[in-house]
């Protein structure tokens, strides 16, 4: 293990100091899991198959629930990181789904893990938006949007750097998390990119700011670069309950380490020193949402080395303070069983307190990957946990 921690925060030519609570970044983290894992993966009554992958792999889904608390969209790809042109709609909170929706022709020419966001510009206009990072112009950020809540969509177009004719480079992933900052006047987007000017499959974290509702974005600012042997991926952003702190929960692709956490007390202007999360919340592609009672639910692909549900689709239930203070949380839930592994999830919360968690899994041993959702209320799991 290297003893040198490299954190680079670029603003122009200068560097910003780290701020916030300090931790030992190179502590490998607690590898075993002491909290219980409640297994509901055999309860098919909770499950809805959105797209069955009998022969073709249905992969990398993302979901979004609209403000009416009923209309939900799911987008996914064909194959691993394939064409981003698979879109369906539910009008009853994910219980039933439409056939595939018509999308612009050029969606089939754009690929890789499309996330869904409902983004608001400073004037209050909402746009249902998705991004990808592979298309006819190479590894760039591309954007498609709907101004009528998903009735019609624009073609994918390259994302411009604000105030420039340049296109925003994106050589690994599209945005993996976007949150409003500055009272809603700006958006903060984060992802992982390759280390500039260096060959190979390096992974570092970067952020960008949009001042027009996600149409154009600032140039990347590198916020986390740990060097070898660390492989940082796919950060999620979580507000503290009082909205005074922003926490980044980060996938680590080197299985010798847990996921990473770092925090910001100034909406991403500076970030604390990163530290290792417990194994209980060590996942790939975390998606987080608060329950009505204030508990935090985080779903993802379980990659903790000593986990009883490793590689399956799981949820972690705990408090924001657990993440900040290194607590393991309350319990975990095995949501879906897979006969190989899982991909990237979506997570929505309905008005009645039902979580709808969606992922791509090898649902049956003789089939390819399917997009499947699970419906669960924490009150039900609380009873099982007792």
Buried (B, 14 or more C-beta within 10 A) or exposed (E): EEEEBEBEBBEEEEEBEBBBEEBEBBEEBBBEBEBEBBBBBEEEEBBBBBBBBEEBBBBBBBBBBBEEEBBBBBBBBBBEBBBBBBBBBBEEBBEEBEEEBEBBEBBBBBBBBBBBBBBBBBEEEBBBBBBBBBBEEEBBBBBBBBEEBBEEBBBBBBBBBBEEEEBBBBBBBBBBBBBBBEEEEBBBBBBBBBBEEEEEEBBBBBBBBBBBBBBBBBBBBBBBBBEEEBBBBBBBBBBBEEEEBBBBBBBBBEEEBBBBBBBBBBBBEBBBBBBBBBBBBBBBBBBBBBBEEEBBBBBBBBBBBEBBBBBBBBBBBBBBEBBBEBBBBBBBBBBBBBBEBBBBBBBBBBEEBBBBBBBBBBBEEEBBBBBBBBBBBBEBBBEEBE
